[in-house]
Amino acid sequence: MDYYIENWGIDIAKNETFINNTIRQVIRYSHASILRKARNEVAKANGAKCNVQRVLVNWLGTHAFYAIFSKRPQRYDTCSLLQDLESKLSLPKGKGIQRRFRKLVKESAEVMAALGL
């Protein structure tokens, strides 16, 4: 999404609500897509079960957007987008999730660094 925002050339501060809403929709769609794929014919035939909680997908998605956007502070510091994402991550219910996914977050940060992001 960062790439699209950069190439689109929009004023991030003026379109902050739109970007925030788009982030939420992308995360919601990801959760719905996971559930839909777990319920398709092949998954059912193989006895697949999927119990991915929405709150976990929301936290992971929010963290992913924050991780990417925070690498470009010169672009996103003109608005409260980073602060909004950070505040959602720091909610009390997110603390347990953060501990639960500490290793995954660390590994993904290492991969991003290796990719030069």
Sine and cosine of phi, psi and omega as CSV:
sin_phi,cos_phi,sin_psi,cos_psi,sin_omega,cos_omega
0.00,0.00,-0.58,0.82,0.03,-1.00
-0.85,0.52,-0.66,0.75,0.01,-1.00
-0.88,0.47,-0.68,0.73,0.01,-1.00
-0.91,0.42,-0.67,0.75,0.01,-1.00
-0.89,0.46,-0.69,0.73,0.00,-1.00
-0.88,0.47,-0.74,0.67,-0.05,-1.00
-0.96,0.27,-0.45,0.89,0.03,-1.00
-0.93,0.37,-0.54,0.84,0.04,-1.00
0.95,0.30,0.44,0.90,-0.02,-1.00
-0.99,0.16,0.37,-0.93,0.10,-0.99
-0.98,0.20,0.94,-0.34,-0.10,-0.99
-0.89,0.45,-0.66,0.75,-0.02,-1.00
-0.88,0.47,-0.64,0.77,-0.01,-1.00
-0.96,0.28,-0.42,0.91,-0.06,-1.00
-0.93,-0.37,0.39,0.92,-0.06,-1.00
-0.87,0.50,-0.68,0.73,0.01,-1.00
-0.88,0.47,-0.70,0.72,0.02,-1.00
-0.87,0.49,-0.71,0.71,-0.01,-1.00
-0.91,0.42,-0.70,0.72,0.04,-1.00
-0.86,0.51,-0.71,0.71,0.02,-1.00
-0.90,0.44,-0.62,0.78,0.02,-1.00
-0.91,0.41,-0.66,0.75,0.05,-1.00
-0.86,0.52,-0.75,0.67,0.00,-1.00
-0.87,0.50,-0.67,0.74,-0.01,-1.00
-0.91,0.41,-0.64,0.77,0.02,-1.00
-0.89,0.46,-0.69,0.72,-0.01,-1.00
-0.92,0.39,-0.68,0.73,0.03,-1.00
-0.88,0.47,-0.68,0.74,0.01,-1.00
-0.89,0.46,-0.64,0.76,0.01,-1.00
-0.87,0.49,-0.70,0.71,0.02,-1.00
-0.89,0.45,-0.72,0.69,0.00,-1.00
-0.88,0.47,-0.62,0.78,0.00,-1.00
-0.91,0.41,-0.66,0.75,0.05,-1.00
-0.86,0.51,-0.75,0.66,-0.01,-1.00
-0.90,0.44,-0.67,0.74,-0.02,-1.00
-0.89,0.45,-0.68,0.73,-0.01,-1.00
-0.92,0.38,-0.52,0.86,0.02,-1.00
-0.96,0.27,-0.25,0.97,-0.03,-1.00
-0.95,-0.30,0.12,0.99,-0.03,-1.00
-0.97,0.24,0.10,-1.00,-0.09,-1.00
-0.84,0.55,-0.73,0.68,-0.05,-1.00
-0.90,0.43,-0.69,0.73,0.00,-1.00
-0.89,0.46,-0.70,0.72,0.01,-1.00
-0.90,0.45,-0.68,0.74,-0.02,-1.00
-0.89,0.46,-0.47,0.88,-0.01,-1.00
-0.99,-0.16,0.16,0.99,0.07,-1.00
0.94,0.33,0.44,0.90,-0.01,-1.00
-0.92,0.38,0.60,-0.80,0.07,-1.00
-0.75,-0.66,0.65,-0.76,-0.02,-1.00
-0.71,-0.71,0.87,-0.50,0.01,-1.00
-0.81,-0.58,0.82,0.57,0.00,-1.00
-0.99,0.12,0.88,-0.47,-0.03,-1.00
-0.98,0.21,0.64,-0.77,-0.01,-1.00
-0.85,0.52,-0.63,0.77,-0.04,-1.00
-0.88,0.47,-0.57,0.82,0.03,-1.00
-0.94,0.34,-0.69,0.72,0.03,-1.00
-0.90,0.43,-0.64,0.77,0.03,-1.00
-0.87,0.49,-0.72,0.70,-0.03,-1.00
-0.92,0.40,-0.73,0.68,-0.01,-1.00
-0.89,0.46,-0.66,0.75,0.03,-1.00
-0.91,0.42,-0.70,0.72,0.03,-1.00
-0.88,0.47,-0.67,0.74,0.02,-1.00
-0.90,0.44,-0.65,0.76,0.01,-1.00
-0.89,0.46,-0.72,0.70,0.03,-1.00
-0.90,0.44,-0.67,0.74,0.01,-1.00
-0.89,0.46,-0.68,0.73,-0.02,-1.00
-0.86,0.50,-0.67,0.74,0.00,-1.00
-0.96,0.28,-0.76,0.64,-0.06,-1.00
-0.90,0.43,-0.55,0.83,-0.02,-1.00
-0.95,0.32,-0.26,0.97,0.08,-1.00
-0.97,0.24,-0.18,0.98,-0.02,-1.00
-0.81,-0.59,0.87,0.49,-0.07,-1.00
-0.88,0.47,-0.52,0.86,0.01,-1.00
-0.89,0.46,-0.43,0.90,-0.01,-1.00
-1.00,0.01,-0.59,0.81,-0.17,-0.99
-0.96,-0.29,-0.08,1.00,0.03,-1.00
-0.97,0.26,-0.21,0.98,-0.02,-1.00
-0.97,0.23,-0.09,1.00,-0.01,-1.00
-0.65,-0.76,-0.03,-1.00,-0.04,-1.00
-0.99,-0.14,0.30,0.95,-0.03,-1.00
-0.86,0.52,-0.76,0.65,0.01,-1.00
-0.89,0.45,-0.65,0.76,0.00,-1.00
-0.91,0.42,-0.62,0.78,0.04,-1.00
-0.89,0.46,-0.72,0.70,0.01,-1.00
-0.90,0.43,-0.69,0.72,0.00,-1.00
-0.89,0.45,-0.62,0.78,0.00,-1.00
-0.93,0.37,-0.58,0.81,0.06,-1.00
-0.91,0.40,-0.57,0.82,0.02,-1.00
-0.95,0.30,-0.46,0.89,-0.09,-1.00
-1.00,-0.07,0.11,0.99,0.06,-1.00
-0.88,0.48,0.50,-0.87,-0.04,-1.00
-0.79,0.61,-0.63,0.77,-0.01,-1.00
-0.92,0.38,-0.35,0.94,0.00,-1.00
-0.99,0.16,-0.29,0.96,-0.04,-1.00
-0.89,0.45,-0.70,0.72,0.04,-1.00
-0.91,0.41,-0.61,0.79,0.02,-1.00
-0.91,0.42,-0.67,0.74,0.01,-1.00
-0.87,0.49,-0.69,0.72,0.04,-1.00
-0.90,0.44,-0.66,0.75,-0.04,-1.00
-0.88,0.47,-0.62,0.79,-0.08,-1.00
-0.96,-0.28,0.33,0.94,-0.03,-1.00
-0.82,0.57,-0.72,0.70,-0.04,-1.00
-0.92,0.40,-0.68,0.74,0.02,-1.00
-0.88,0.47,-0.68,0.74,0.01,-1.00
-0.89,0.45,-0.67,0.74,0.01,-1.00
-0.90,0.45,-0.71,0.70,0.00,-1.00
-0.90,0.44,-0.65,0.76,0.00,-1.00
-0.93,0.37,-0.56,0.83,0.07,-1.00
-0.90,0.43,-0.62,0.78,0.04,-1.00
-0.91,0.41,-0.65,0.76,0.03,-1.00
-0.91,0.42,-0.69,0.72,0.02,-1.00
-0.87,0.49,-0.65,0.76,0.02,-1.00
-0.91,0.42,-0.65,0.76,0.02,-1.00
-0.90,0.43,-0.52,0.85,0.02,-1.00
-0.99,0.11,-0.09,1.00,0.01,-1.00
0.99,0.15,0.39,0.92,0.02,-1.00
-0.99,-0.12,0.00,0.00,0.00,0.00
